[in-house]
Amino acid sequence: MTVANVTVANARSSRTVRESQHESSALMLPPDANNLGNVFGGVVMALVDKTAAVAAIRHARSTCVTASIDRVDFREPIHLGDLVVLKASVNFVGRTSMEIGVRVEAEDLISGVRRHTNSCYLTFVAVDDHGHPREIPMLVAESDAEKRRYAAAQDRRRRRLEERDAEQNGRAVRA
């Protein structure tokens, strides 16, 4: 990446998407499921948050806190005995915050079949030792897919900021 007219004092480091990606998995056991044998949504969300946090911390190399989780739609249930596989990537980076995308798949360990059960986007903020936001490295999107995710994340960020501003000013936001 070439950066022109940047002094050493204000230059921000950068990291690629690949440098902070994280994948985790967990076997769904009886305490994770309801009486129908389906995994509780809250269990899945806790796994999503932890997996996304690893990607955020890897990117920022700093403590990061969850600021928001976008809409989550559960496409299909995850069953008792499934292996839940979570894949997290940094999609977009601002000055102190970043969007992490997480894809959730359920694998039937006997058949080996994987199903995409849901995806969601989380916003994390990097904080210093006093809990104040701190600047983080820029993101370098290398592949076409990474560049598409970056652009889509920019649009989501713009909408989130518009919604936040509208809420603060007491007016509704049009979709």
C-alpha positions as CSV (number, residue, x, y, z in Angstrom):
1,M,0.0,0.0,0.0
2,T,1.4,3.4,-1.0
3,V,0.6,6.4,1.2
4,A,1.7,9.8,0.0
5,N,2.3,12.9,2.1
6,V,2.1,11.1,5.4
7,T,4.4,11.9,8.2
8,V,5.7,9.2,10.6
9,A,3.8,10.9,13.5
10,N,0.4,10.5,11.9
11,A,0.9,7.3,9.8
12,R,-1.5,4.5,10.7
13,S,-0.3,0.9,10.3
14,S,-2.5,-1.4,8.3
15,R,-3.4,-5.1,8.3
16,T,-4.9,-7.4,5.7
17,V,-8.2,-9.2,6.2
18,R,-6.3,-12.5,6.3
19,E,-4.1,-11.4,9.2
20,S,-7.1,-11.2,11.6
21,Q,-9.5,-13.9,10.4
22,H,-10.6,-16.4,13.0
23,E,-12.4,-19.7,12.9
24,S,-13.8,-21.6,15.9
25,S,-16.1,-24.5,16.5
26,A,-18.1,-26.0,19.3
27,L,-20.0,-29.3,19.7
28,M,-23.6,-28.6,20.7
29,L,-24.4,-30.6,23.9
30,P,-27.6,-31.0,26.0
31,P,-27.1,-27.9,28.1
32,D,-27.0,-25.8,24.8
33,A,-30.4,-27.0,23.5
34,N,-34.1,-26.6,24.2
35,N,-36.6,-29.4,24.8
36,L,-36.9,-29.8,21.0
37,G,-33.2,-30.5,20.6
38,N,-32.6,-27.1,18.9
39,V,-29.7,-25.0,20.1
40,F,-30.7,-21.8,21.9
41,G,-30.2,-18.6,19.9
42,G,-28.4,-17.1,22.9
43,V,-25.8,-19.9,22.8
44,V,-25.2,-19.2,19.1
45,M,-24.9,-15.4,19.8
46,A,-22.4,-16.0,22.6
47,L,-20.3,-18.0,20.2
48,V,-20.6,-15.4,17.5
49,D,-19.6,-12.6,19.9
50,K,-16.5,-14.5,21.1
51,T,-15.4,-15.5,17.6
52,A,-15.8,-11.9,16.3
53,A,-13.9,-10.6,19.4
54,V,-10.9,-12.7,18.5
55,A,-10.8,-11.2,14.9
56,A,-11.3,-7.7,16.3
57,I,-8.5,-8.1,18.9
58,R,-6.2,-9.6,16.3
59,H,-6.7,-6.6,14.0
60,A,-6.4,-3.9,16.7
61,R,-3.9,-5.8,18.9
62,S,-5.8,-4.1,21.7
63,T,-8.8,-4.8,24.0
64,C,-12.0,-4.5,22.0
65,V,-15.6,-4.2,23.1
66,T,-18.8,-5.1,21.3
67,A,-20.6,-1.9,20.4
68,S,-23.5,-3.4,18.4
69,I,-24.8,-6.5,16.7
70,D,-26.8,-6.0,13.5
71,R,-30.0,-7.9,12.8
72,V,-29.7,-11.7,13.2
73,D,-31.9,-14.0,11.3
74,F,-31.7,-17.7,12.1
75,R,-32.2,-19.4,8.8
76,E,-32.6,-22.9,10.1
77,P,-32.1,-24.6,13.5
78,I,-28.9,-26.0,14.8
79,H,-29.4,-29.4,16.4
80,L,-28.0,-31.2,19.4
81,G,-24.9,-33.0,18.3
82,D,-24.1,-30.6,15.5
83,L,-20.7,-29.0,15.3
84,V,-21.1,-25.3,15.0
85,V,-18.4,-23.7,12.9
86,L,-18.0,-19.9,13.0
87,K,-15.8,-17.9,10.6
88,A,-15.0,-14.3,11.4
89,S,-13.4,-11.6,9.2
90,V,-12.9,-7.9,9.6
91,N,-14.9,-6.3,6.8
92,F,-14.4,-2.5,7.5
93,V,-12.3,-0.3,9.7
94,G,-13.0,3.2,10.8
95,R,-10.7,5.3,13.1
96,T,-11.5,3.4,16.3
97,S,-14.2,0.9,15.3
98,M,-14.5,-2.0,12.9
99,E,-17.2,-4.3,11.5
100,I,-16.7,-8.0,11.8
101,G,-18.7,-10.4,9.7
102,V,-19.4,-13.9,11.1
103,R,-20.7,-16.8,9.1
104,V,-22.2,-19.7,11.2
105,E,-22.5,-23.2,9.8
106,A,-23.8,-26.4,11.4
107,E,-22.0,-29.6,10.5
108,D,-23.6,-33.0,11.0
109,L,-20.5,-34.9,12.1
110,I,-21.9,-38.3,11.0
111,S,-22.7,-37.2,7.4
112,G,-20.2,-34.4,7.1
113,V,-22.9,-32.1,5.6
114,R,-22.6,-28.4,6.5
115,R,-25.5,-26.0,6.5
116,H,-25.2,-22.2,6.6
117,T,-27.5,-21.3,9.5
118,N,-26.9,-17.6,9.8
119,S,-24.6,-14.6,9.4
120,C,-24.4,-11.3,11.2
121,Y,-22.3,-8.2,11.5
122,L,-20.9,-6.9,14.8
123,T,-19.2,-3.5,15.5
124,F,-16.3,-3.5,17.9
125,V,-14.5,-0.5,19.3
126,A,-10.8,-0.8,20.4
127,V,-10.2,0.7,23.8
128,D,-7.2,1.7,25.8
129,D,-6.4,0.8,29.4
130,H,-8.9,3.4,30.6
131,G,-11.7,2.3,28.4
132,H,-11.4,5.1,25.9
133,P,-11.6,4.5,22.2
134,R,-8.2,4.2,20.5
135,E,-7.1,4.4,16.9
136,I,-6.6,1.1,15.1
137,P,-4.8,0.0,12.0
138,M,-6.4,0.5,8.6
139,L,-7.7,-2.5,6.7
140,V,-6.2,-3.7,3.4
141,A,-8.8,-5.5,1.3
142,E,-6.9,-7.6,-1.2
143,S,-9.4,-9.9,-3.1
144,D,-12.4,-8.9,-5.0
145,A,-14.6,-10.5,-2.4
146,E,-12.9,-8.6,0.4
147,K,-13.3,-5.3,-1.5
148,R,-17.1,-6.1,-2.0
149,R,-17.5,-6.8,1.7
150,Y,-15.6,-3.6,2.5
151,A,-18.0,-1.5,0.3
152,A,-21.1,-3.2,1.7
153,A,-19.8,-2.7,5.2
154,Q,-19.2,1.0,4.5
155,D,-22.9,1.3,3.4
156,R,-24.1,-0.5,6.6
157,R,-21.9,1.9,8.7
158,R,-23.4,4.9,6.9
159,R,-26.9,3.6,7.6
160,R,-26.1,2.8,11.3
161,L,-24.7,6.3,11.8
162,E,-27.8,7.9,10.1
163,E,-30.1,5.8,12.4
164,R,-28.1,6.8,15.5
165,D,-28.2,10.5,14.5
166,A,-31.9,10.3,13.9
167,E,-32.5,8.6,17.2
168,Q,-30.5,11.2,19.0
169,N,-32.4,14.0,17.3
170,G,-35.8,12.3,18.0
171,R,-36.9,11.5,14.5
172,A,-37.6,8.3,12.6
173,V,-35.4,6.9,9.9
174,R,-36.8,5.8,6.6
175,A,-35.6,2.4,5.3
